[in-house]
Amino acid sequence: MSYIKRFIYLTTLILTFGCSEQAVEVDNTEQPKLAERILFNAKIYSLSWPEPALDGTPSSAAPYTDQQWTPDAQAIAIVDGKILALGSDKNIMLLKNPDTELIDMNGATIIPGLVDSHTHIIELGKLLHIVNITDARDPQHAIEMVKEFAKDIPQGEWVIGQGWDEGAWANNYPNRQMLDEVFPNNPVFLRSLHSFAIWVNSKAMEVAVINKSTEAPVGGEIVRTDAGEPTGIFLNRATTMFESVLPKPNIDTYKQYIRDAMLKMAEDGFVSVHEAGVNGLMMEALQALRKEDKLPLRMYAMLSSRDFLLSKQWIKTGPVQDKDGFLDVVSVKAFYDGALGSRGARLLEDYSDKEGHKGVSGDDYGFDKDIVDELIKAGFQIGIHAIGDAGNREVLAYFADHIKADPNVRTKRHRIEHAQVVHPDDFKYFKQLGVIASLEPPHAVEDKTWAEQRLGPERIKNAYAWRTFRNNNVKLTFNSDLPGSDHGIFYGLHAAVTRQDKDSEPEGGWYPEQIVTIEEAIRGYTQWAAYAGFRENQTGVLKPGNWADITVFDIDPFQLATTNPKQLFEGKVLMTMVNGEVVYQRKK
């Protein structure tokens, strides 16, 4: 078959997969092209069919019959970093030439490339170089882990770690004396799992010149003994009191953190990350890596509104979307309230386990309205951290005021990060205002042991409320908030479709009425995440002309989630491809 005849044939052929029919599509340019690379013998879920109904029912056009999912393609052809065509092995092979690289996927499952739409990869990069105490069972176990890590650190130098659970330990916080016994001469700084608390020793307080007479900053709390002595636990905005004395990384250190973290994310199947809170030094490092063409993944950089100088600089510049999608700067991260675990989230009524306390928000938590106002006027998307029902209500009102003044503001796809506890009257306003709910499935199953204590039996029904958001036709995106949670995709999918932890507890799921389907969960980490980053026309769905950003599994999550979701944890990422290039491939 001649070159031109082959092209005409491919653009008109009808393929049959199971009971469905679809036309083979190719990227229809003036000059027909053949594939540089073909992935074949695969189970491909393109997500190119219409989205499910709000109750999760798959579209009639979806490859779903008799409550079973089936792939909608077997092979995918790639050229110039983009998808050329999808279809059967037989017909996609018509696009090869003698130089085409053929990759036999051996029945592996291919989905659109994963996007983690709320990360802190600088912290992930740091965790690869400091002590990670995420798995600490209790304070004594954490101390043992820190001691082992720090055995070669000279006296007088900082010992830095991260990962203790401020929510689970909130009713019995450890103290500085426990650290003093092991580290009398080294300042120790241990950041909590979600960064809303720190645990330090006496030496660290001495270096920071913090003592009994020191007052906490607005929006923060220094936990004290009955005698008024600091215990070594600092909550919410008080965590910033050590910033001036901690060792300062330089740009080369930041570049290393970013590269290390991105390569780890590639290993875990992600093609893009949304970094929620980029400061000046990180932006400098990102721009340097982009110039050097050393960003292995796509980066959606959300500027930190707390970095005043950086914000002012970008207000003058305005949003910038990278022509190749490797460093988009069109978004801003702001904080409005604290965390639920440390009782910093702002609630409409008192905490159920702390009478007279409603948390902190707004100016009291460092929300600089003036600078965020300027960033909105400059055209940026704003992602605001809001956890409590009062915090969410106030942020929605804030967006409503801006939209009333300028209706164009609604088109910027503003986001509420976490949207963890929402009053039942307020879900509808997300849709009305065009606000995206940026959610973390792992948070629900991690917080379930103490969240109801904070909220009580009624408010908890409107917390971590994924299905309620969907029923109200609210745009969602799913993410991990790493490194505060395990960012592994199989964990995220399992949490989303079962509301159970890694031990399959509780039976039947925690408030299972909020479960989403596997299709919704995967779209939350792909297509819907792409929408949250203004890239739905380039990625999130596998179709001709889109970027060849691909994730490959050794399991079929569509099928397992409906038959045996526990087996999702047995899955492995086999390959991650960005812009048509393999950035990770699992060794056999």
Phi and psi in degrees as a GROMACS rama.xvg file:
@    title "Ramachandran Plot"
@    xaxis  label "Phi"
@    yaxis  label "Psi"
@TYPE xy
-69.3169  165.369  SER-2
-57.075  -50.4473  TYR-3
-69.2387  -40.9972  ILE-4
-62.8211  -38.2467  LYS-5
-61.8862  -41.4634  ARG-6
-64.7834  -45.0634  PHE-7
-62.1953  -42.539  ILE-8
-59.1361  -43.7948  TYR-9
-69.6276  -29.4879  LEU-10
-83.4409  -5.88841  THR-11
-120.214  -13.7509  THR-12
-66.0807  143.213  LEU-13
-106.366  128.478  ILE-14
-106.218  147.482  LEU-15
-114.21  126.241  THR-16
-122.557  111.212  PHE-17
61.1985  -120.005  GLY-18
-100.253  -0.708292  CYS-19
-106.234  156.5  SER-20
-124.298  142.273  GLU-21
-147.806  145.998  GLN-22
-78.126  140.351  ALA-23
-70.0437  128.672  VAL-24
-109.007  145.314  GLU-25
-131.312  160.454  VAL-26
-72.4749  103.334  ASP-27
-83.6455  81.2042  ASN-28
-93.1561  172.434  THR-29
-61.6681  -42.5656  GLU-30
-103.884  113.738  GLN-31
-59.3013  139.734  PRO-32
-119.272  154.635  LYS-33
-106.439  167.175  LEU-34
-77.7391  140.844  ALA-35
-80.6714  -31.6091  GLU-36
-146.92  139.691  ARG-37
-129.425  127.889  ILE-38
-100.643  121.588  LEU-39
-131.955  173.726  PHE-40
57.9622  47.7184  ASN-41
-125.071  165.47  ALA-42
-106.784  107.487  LYS-43
-108.513  129.059  ILE-44
-112.503  104.554  TYR-45
-78.7609  -23.2471  SER-46
62.9225  18.1819  LEU-47
-83.0213  -3.92899  SER-48
-82.0857  166.35  TRP-49
-60.7374  154.571  PRO-50
-66.1093  158.137  GLU-51
-69.8465  163.624  PRO-52
-65.1135  167.976  ALA-53
-64.6099  -22.8394  LEU-54
-88.6119  4.8539  ASP-55
94.99  -6.86103  GLY-56
-62.7662  125.425  THR-57
-62.3897  151.132  PRO-58
-59.8916  151.413  SER-59
-63.2631  -19.2554  SER-60
-90.7315  -3.33201  ALA-61
-72.616  153.307  ALA-62
-77.9787  65.4334  PRO-63
-141.025  112.074  TYR-64
-137.809  143.323  THR-65
51.7544  40.943  ASP-66
60.9916  29.3663  GLN-67
-129.807  136.253  GLN-68
-91.8413  143.058  TRP-69
-133.195  146.913  THR-70
-61.1006  155.021  PRO-71
-108.746  7.28994  ASP-72
-161.73  164.415  ALA-73
-115.355  -25.0752  GLN-74
-143.038  155.863  ALA-75
-139.231  133.612  ILE-76
-107.43  140.295  ALA-77
-128.859  139.847  ILE-78
-150.941  138.998  VAL-79
54.6047  35.7683  ASP-80
78.1509  5.36678  GLY-81
-125.885  163.548  LYS-82
-78.0564  125.541  ILE-83
-90.0575  -42.4018  LEU-84
-166.16  156.646  ALA-85
-127.879  150.511  LEU-86
170.394  -153.838  GLY-87
-78.3468  160.101  SER-88
-54.5361  -47.089  ASP-89
-57.635  -46.2119  LYS-90
-83.1112  -32.4954  ASN-91
-68.862  -29.6986  ILE-92
-64.0463  -17.9232  MET-93
-67.777  -12.3304  LEU-94
-93.2903  1.46299  LEU-95
-87.1514  157.41  LYS-96
-132.43  179.629  ASN-97
-59.4541  -23.055  PRO-98
-94.7501  -4.41111  ASP-99
-66.7116  131.519  THR-100
-81.8519  124.274  GLU-101
-105.624  126.34  LEU-102
-119.173  113.239  ILE-103
-80.263  116.208  ASP-104
-85.7193  -4.51209  MET-105
52.2134  40.8158  ASN-106
81.3103  8.3441  GLY-107
-67.4706  161.569  ALA-108
-97.7119  131.279  THR-109
-114.345  131.007  ILE-110
-129.717  168.144  ILE-111
-56.5003  149.24  PRO-112
-57.1239  135.509  GLY-113
-71.6842  143.041  LEU-114
-124.073  124.407  VAL-115
-97.0893  108.152  ASP-116
-90.9316  11.5739  SER-117
-156.295  100.085  HIS-118
-130.998  168.375  THR-119
-135.04  72.8315  HIS-120
-70.0446  -22.7016  ILE-121
-59.2695  -43.0258  ILE-122
-66.9761  -37.7766  GLU-123
-62.9781  -42.896  LEU-124
-61.6184  -41.2882  GLY-125
-61.7036  -41.1247  LYS-126
-60.6481  -22.338  LEU-127
-78.2548  -6.85812  LEU-128
-125.275  -8.43396  HIS-129
-120.557  -178.085  ILE-130
-81.9694  126.176  VAL-131
-98.117  112.042  ASN-132
-110.784  28.2048  ILE-133
-59.2898  -32.9791  THR-134
-90.5735  7.82443  ASP-135
-64.3805  126.777  ALA-136
-74.9057  -32.6774  ARG-137
-160.092  174.408  ASP-138
-57.2608  -40.7657  PRO-139
-65.2193  -39.3262  GLN-140
-63.32  -40.2375  HIS-141
-61.2525  -42.3143  ALA-142
-62.7042  -40.3189  ILE-143
-62.4855  -40.1574  GLU-144
-66.0342  -41.4887  MET-145
-66.1017  -41.5227  VAL-146
-59.9922  -44.2321  LYS-147
-63.6441  -42.7749  GLU-148
-65.0176  -38.9653  PHE-149
-92.5929  9.47914  ALA-150
-63.2344  -23.6089  LYS-151
-104.608  5.06467  ASP-152
-81.5602  126.242  ILE-153
-62.7093  154.847  PRO-154
-61.1941  141.754  GLN-155
93.9426  -20.836  GLY-156
-85.5899  154.54  GLU-157
-68.1382  140.926  TRP-158
-111.876  117.36  VAL-159
-122.405  135.838  ILE-160
-148.061  175.687  GLY-161
-157.672  148.066  GLN-162
129.998  -6.71387  GLY-163
-70.1436  148.765  TRP-164
-89.0514  102.877  ASP-165
-67.8653  -22.3516  GLU-166
-79.0821  -49.1241  GLY-167
-67.8644  -29.5126  ALA-168
-96.102  3.09409  TRP-169
-62.1513  -29.1961  ALA-170
-85.5766  -4.20321  ASN-171
-155.543  65.6561  ASN-172
-62.8746  145.209  TYR-173
-72.6166  177.547  PRO-174
-130.599  171.536  ASN-175
-69.6263  -28.2407  ARG-176
-62.6853  -31.588  GLN-177
-62.7309  -38.5113  MET-178
-76.2746  -34.4434  LEU-179
-59.8715  -35.7549  ASP-180
-60.6271  -34.0489  GLU-181
-97.4121  -32.138  VAL-182
-126.331  72.7085  PHE-183
-74.0199  -22.4341  PRO-184
-116.876  -5.8999  ASN-185
-109.408  130.094  ASN-186
-67.5907  131.52  PRO-187
-117.808  131.691  VAL-188
-132.296  113.015  PHE-189
-119.996  108.702  LEU-190
-80.4915  147.819  ARG-191
-79.5214  175.544  SER-192
-55.5111  -47.0581  LEU-193
-107.285  11.6136  HIS-194
70.231  17.9784  SER-195
-101.211  8.94147  PHE-196
-153.586  153.404  ALA-197
-134.647  153.688  ILE-198
-126.334  120.367  TRP-199
-128.2  165.937  VAL-200
-100.569  -179.877  ASN-201
-65.844  -34.9104  SER-202
-64.0751  -39.0961  LYS-203
-64.8344  -41.4484  ALA-204
-64.6897  -36.3928  MET-205
-63.2881  -45.3389  GLU-206
-62.6807  -38.0485  VAL-207
-85.0705  0.331404  ALA-208
54.548  54.3094  VAL-209
-116.249  128.783  ILE-210
-145.686  -165.812  ASN-211
-59.3373  -32.8153  LYS-212
-86.6896  -6.36122  SER-213
-70.9562  133.251  THR-214
-96.8272  147.122  GLU-215
-75.5057  149.093  ALA-216
-68.9277  161.612  PRO-217
-57.7037  132.229  VAL-218
85.9298  4.53084  GLY-219
-125.517  167.221  GLY-220
-141.337  129.901  GLU-221
-96.9588  112.915  ILE-222
-69.7029  131.578  VAL-223
-126.685  159.596  ARG-224
-77.0434  174.785  THR-225
-60.7035  -25.6948  ASP-226
-86.303  -0.600475  ALA-227
91.7792  3.08457  GLY-228
-78.9974  137.424  GLU-229
-61.7147  134.084  PRO-230
-83.8861  -15.1296  THR-231
104.642  -0.333725  GLY-232
-106.459  128.145  ILE-233
-125.387  129.796  PHE-234
-115.042  149.416  LEU-235
53.3969  -126.58  ASN-236
-67.6977  -14.2393  ARG-237
-68.8535  -14.8774  ALA-238
-65.4181  -16.9139  THR-239
-82.0184  -4.78979  THR-240
-70.9442  -10.7504  MET-241
-107.41  0.690804  PHE-242
-59.7584  -36.1172  GLU-243
-74.5899  -16.2825  SER-244
-110.089  -13.5916  VAL-245
-69.2831  150.207  LEU-246
-55.3164  135.714  PRO-247
-93.8875  121.303  LYS-248
-73.0766  154.848  PRO-249
-105.448  -178.845  ASN-250
-64.148  -35.5974  ILE-251
-66.4717  -37.3948  ASP-252
-63.8031  -44.134  THR-253
-63.7549  -40.1406  TYR-254
-61.3234  -39.7256  LYS-255
-66.1614  -43.8432  GLN-256
-57.5096  -45.8282  TYR-257
-64.5194  -47.8086  ILE-258
-61.3  -47.3171  ARG-259
-60.3124  -44.5796  ASP-260
-67.2758  -41.905  ALA-261
-64.46  -39.7705  MET-262
-66.1507  -34.3618  LEU-263
-65.9591  -41.6079  LYS-264
-64.5598  -38.0374  MET-265
-62.2184  -41.5196  ALA-266
-59.549  -29.8756  GLU-267
-96.4428  12.6503  ASP-268
96.0634  4.79774  GLY-269
-94.2474  139.347  PHE-270
-105.007  -13.8871  VAL-271
-154.601  148.912  SER-272
-133.615  146.459  VAL-273
-103.938  110.123  HIS-274
-86.9378  113.983  GLU-275
-91.3025  79.1438  ALA-276
123.988  68.3088  GLY-277
-88.2886  123.116  VAL-278
-92.6394  -178.1  ASN-279
-61.4352  -43.7594  GLY-280
-67.1827  -40.2185  LEU-281
-65.563  -40.1339  MET-282
-62.0356  -41.1016  MET-283
-60.9879  -41.4628  GLU-284
-67.6688  -41.616  ALA-285
-62.7264  -44.4861  LEU-286
-64.4228  -36.9509  GLN-287
-66.4689  -44.158  ALA-288
-64.3553  -37.7163  LEU-289
-64.9296  -43.2723  ARG-290
-62.7314  -34.4272  LYS-291
-84.4092  -1.37649  GLU-292
57.7876  45.139  ASP-293
-119.842  19.339  LYS-294
-90.4153  109.834  LEU-295
-72.9614  -22.8177  PRO-296
-122.223  168.168  LEU-297
-79.797  137.146  ARG-298
-118.228  124.06  MET-299
-107.382  99.4653  TYR-300
-88.9028  115.062  ALA-301
-95.223  110.47  MET-302
-60.1318  143.227  LEU-303
-81.9328  118.636  SER-304
-67.6412  -16.0023  SER-305
-75.7494  -16.3145  ARG-306
-89.4933  93.2839  ASP-307
-60.7983  -46.1118  PHE-308
-65.4528  -42.1076  LEU-309
-62.9971  -43.6984  LEU-310
-60.2354  -44.9741  SER-311
-61.804  -39.157  LYS-312
-62.2349  -44.1526  GLN-313
-79.575  -20.3863  TRP-314
-62.0551  -37.4038  ILE-315
-71.3213  -38.5389  LYS-316
-75.6045  -43.4798  THR-317
84.3404  170.025  GLY-318
-61.1699  144.315  PRO-319
-131.788  120.209  VAL-320
-103.319  117.956  GLN-321
-59.9609  134.77  ASP-322
-62.8486  -27.1123  LYS-323
-106.233  0.9342  ASP-324
78.427  17.7191  GLY-325
-95.7348  -14.4438  PHE-326
-153.45  85.4923  LEU-327
-88.9991  133.917  ASP-328
-127.388  81.9234  VAL-329
-130.208  7.68525  VAL-330
-137.454  161.109  SER-331
-135.638  140.979  VAL-332
-107.88  130.112  LYS-333
-130.654  154.559  ALA-334
-107.023  133.694  PHE-335
-111.414  -38.6507  TYR-336
-139.857  -175.917  ASP-337
-92.3762  -154.223  GLY-338
-102.912  153.568  ALA-339
-68.9783  -40.5713  LEU-340
-60.0654  -42.2757  GLY-341
-90.8261  10.5688  SER-342
60.3792  35.4681  ARG-343
-100.065  -17.7417  GLY-344
-62.1741  139.346  ALA-345
-85.5932  119.73  ARG-346
-109.631  154.095  LEU-347
-70.2526  -35.3826  LEU-348
-122.024  166.585  GLU-349
-56.0475  152.326  ASP-350
-58.6501  137.351  TYR-351
-64.1833  -26.131  SER-352
-109.879  17.3092  ASP-353
-156.258  87.4193  LYS-354
-59.9882  138.796  GLU-355
83.4369  3.59064  GLY-356
-121.644  129.618  HIS-357
-120.965  3.1754  LYS-358
89.2315  -170.645  GLY-359
-131.249  151.914  VAL-360
-161.29  172.779  SER-361
60.6969  -136.896  GLY-362
-55.3398  -34.6577  ASP-363
-68.5858  -13.2919  ASP-364
-117.842  18.5041  TYR-365
82.8623  19.5321  GLY-366
-78.5966  109.457  PHE-367
-88.6494  91.4616  ASP-368
-58.7978  -40.0848  LYS-369
-62.1145  -44.7456  ASP-370
-72.0144  -35.8955  ILE-371
-68.5173  -37.9184  VAL-372
-56.0769  -45.3227  ASP-373
-64.3703  -39.5634  GLU-374
-66.5338  -37.3328  LEU-375
-63.4585  -44.9703  ILE-376
-64.4748  -27.4374  LYS-377
-79.0232  -5.1143  ALA-378
100.057  10.9012  GLY-379
-82.2321  147.895  PHE-380
-73.1497  138.407  GLN-381
-114.872  125.037  ILE-382
-107.527  112.85  GLY-383
-108.496  125.005  ILE-384
-67.6633  118.692  HIS-385
-143.368  125.65  ALA-386
-108.142  -52.2883  ILE-387
-78.9012  164.657  GLY-388
-67.037  -33.2317  ASP-389
-70.3411  -42.7003  ALA-390
-59.1231  -45.0732  GLY-391
-65.3187  -41.7521  ASN-392
-62.2638  -42.9122  ARG-393
-69.2587  -36.8547  GLU-394
-68.3568  -40.5688  VAL-395
-60.1999  -41.1768  LEU-396
-64.7224  -36.8272  ALA-397
-61.8355  -48.1647  TYR-398
-63.2969  -39.7658  PHE-399
-60.0195  -39.8585  ALA-400
-62.8655  -41.6984  ASP-401
-68.3688  -39.6124  HIS-402
-67.7469  -36.3491  ILE-403
-62.4995  -39.5334  LYS-404
-74.2564  -32.4544  ALA-405
-148.905  98.3395  ASP-406
-55.0414  -23.6885  PRO-407
-63.9002  -21.2642  ASN-408
-60.4224  -30.0313  VAL-409
-63.6998  -25.996  ARG-410
-76.3467  -6.39799  THR-411
-85.7836  3.30564  LYS-412
55.0664  48.6  ARG-413
-60.6017  155.633  HIS-414
-128.236  148.169  ARG-415
-111.262  117.385  ILE-416
-80.2159  122.119  GLU-417
90.1655  -53.228  HIS-418
41.1435  52.0654  ALA-419
-79.2367  -41.0312  GLN-420
-126.05  119.459  VAL-421
-127.396  133.76  VAL-422
-65.5754  140.257  HIS-423
-56.7212  -25.3921  PRO-424
-74.5841  -12.7777  ASP-425
-104.088  -10.9463  ASP-426
-57.244  -40.0042  PHE-427
-64.0539  -23.8921  LYS-428
-73.0497  -25.0638  TYR-429
-57.3908  -48.205  PHE-430
-64.9897  -46.4828  LYS-431
-60.8417  -34.2883  GLN-432
-94.8054  -3.0784  LEU-433
68.9949  27.4467  GLY-434
-89.399  131.364  VAL-435
-84.0765  135.85  ILE-436
-92.5133  114.553  ALA-437
-99.6765  109.21  SER-438
-123.542  153.761  LEU-439
-121.215  101.624  GLU-440
-53.4021  -39.5896  PRO-441
-61.4349  -28.8127  PRO-442
-60.1573  -37.221  HIS-443
-62.0985  -48.2402  ALA-444
-77.5379  -19.0271  VAL-445
-83.3382  -32.7251  GLU-446
-89.1565  -9.39568  ASP-447
-59.8156  -24.5993  LYS-448
-73.1079  -18.7468  THR-449
-134.905  -12.7369  TRP-450
-60.7367  -40.1522  ALA-451
-68.0301  -28.6691  GLU-452
-62.1041  -38.2916  GLN-453
-71.9033  -36.3543  ARG-454
-106.254  -26.0031  LEU-455
86.4771  170.675  GLY-456
-71.2277  -18.6456  PRO-457
-92.6056  -50.1549  GLU-458
-62.7581  -30.863  ARG-459
-62.3374  -22.8576  ILE-460
-67.5472  -19.1252  LYS-461
-113.426  27.8201  ASN-462
-113.065  145.587  ALA-463
50.7732  48.0792  TYR-464
-98.9676  68.5933  ALA-465
-64.5734  -45.1654  TRP-466
-68.1753  -36.5535  ARG-467
-61.9611  -41.4606  THR-468
-59.4112  -46.6783  PHE-469
-61.945  -43.1346  ARG-470
-61.1481  -25.8558  ASN-471
-93.8685  11.3941  ASN-472
59.4274  37.9051  ASN-473
-88.6819  137.137  VAL-474
-67.9215  131.891  LYS-475
-118.984  157.561  LEU-476
-142.086  142.208  THR-477
-106.508  146.865  PHE-478
-160.552  -173.835  ASN-479
-114.222  -25.3075  SER-480
59.9655  35.3356  ASP-481
-59.8337  152.797  LEU-482
-91.5164  14.8252  PRO-483
-65.1837  -23.382  GLY-484
-133.054  155.227  SER-485
-59.23  121.622  ASP-486
-90.5008  3.43269  HIS-487
-57.1253  133.853  GLY-488
-65.6367  -34.6081  ILE-489
-68.8435  -33.5689  PHE-490
-65.214  -46.0544  TYR-491
-61.6973  -44.4751  GLY-492
-65.6386  -42.6774  LEU-493
-61.7947  -44.4383  HIS-494
-61.3008  -39.9222  ALA-495
-67.8418  -39.51  ALA-496
-95.1286  -8.77369  VAL-497
-123.917  -24.3944  THR-498
56.2784  36.1381  ARG-499
-122.217  155.208  GLN-500
-83.1931  -170.304  ASP-501
-69.043  -16.1315  LYS-502
-97.6391  14.4969  ASP-503
60.8631  34.5589  SER-504
-111.214  146.885  GLU-505
-80.6084  163.25  PRO-506
-59.5852  131.135  GLU-507
84.3498  -11.1292  GLY-508
96.1979  152.876  GLY-509
-87.7672  111.282  TRP-510
49.2027  64.5005  TYR-511
-65.7488  -12.1691  PRO-512
-63.1928  -13.4236  GLU-513
-96.9586  4.46482  GLN-514
-60.6924  148.573  ILE-515
-114.858  165.827  VAL-516
-81.0848  166.201  THR-517
-64.0357  -35.6507  ILE-518
-63.1655  -45.6028  GLU-519
-62.199  -41.4598  GLU-520
-62.5519  -46.4546  ALA-521
-67.344  -39.5316  ILE-522
-62.2483  -33.6246  ARG-523
-61.9516  -30.2556  GLY-524
-98.3383  3.64874  TYR-525
-132.866  -88.6735  THR-526
-61.6291  -46.3158  GLN-527
-71.4431  -32.7114  TRP-528
-66.7951  -37.3736  ALA-529
-62.772  -39.9847  ALA-530
-62.0226  -41.9491  TYR-531
-61.5917  -23.6137  ALA-532
-106.119  17.8418  GLY-533
60.8777  29.1493  PHE-534
-123.45  24.028  ARG-535
-67.6572  -16.0996  GLU-536
-89.5311  -3.4139  ASN-537
-118.516  -23.6285  GLN-538
-153.409  177.241  THR-539
95.0938  -19.8915  GLY-540
-138.114  141.024  VAL-541
-89.7386  107.903  LEU-542
-155.411  157.912  LYS-543
-55.839  135.246  PRO-544
94.9986  -21.3997  GLY-545
-77.1327  159.38  ASN-546
-56.7757  143.622  TRP-547
-84.9863  69.8173  ALA-548
-104.925  115.675  ASP-549
-138.865  141.747  ILE-550
-120.382  136.526  THR-551
-121.391  128.489  VAL-552
-113.117  159.669  PHE-553
-93.0237  0.748983  ASP-554
-124.183  165.951  ILE-555
-106.452  97.9648  ASP-556
-64.4659  -29.7349  PRO-557
-61.0139  -44.1882  PHE-558
-77.3537  -43.1524  GLN-559
-65.8714  -37.1362  LEU-560
-63.0919  -25.794  ALA-561
-96.485  -10.118  THR-562
-116.15  -45.2611  THR-563
-152.677  77.5379  ASN-564
-59.7991  -26.1049  PRO-565
-56.5585  -32.1941  LYS-566
-71.0761  -9.07748  GLN-567
-57.078  -34.2575  LEU-568
-67.0996  -15.1545  PHE-569
-84.4169  -5.59526  GLU-570
-70.7982  153.757  GLY-571
-134.076  145.835  LYS-572
-82.5302  124.952  VAL-573
-95.4715  -33.2079  LEU-574
-158.123  144.625  MET-575
-128.608  129.619  THR-576
-124.677  130.29  MET-577
-124.86  124.524  VAL-578
58.1755  34.0491  ASN-579
81.4296  -0.0675629  GLY-580
-110.899  141.029  GLU-581
-77.2308  117.372  VAL-582
-102.584  -13.9855  VAL-583
-152.772  137.295  TYR-584
-142.174  124.825  GLN-585
-66.9459  134.895  ARG-586
-74.2366  141.441  LYS-587
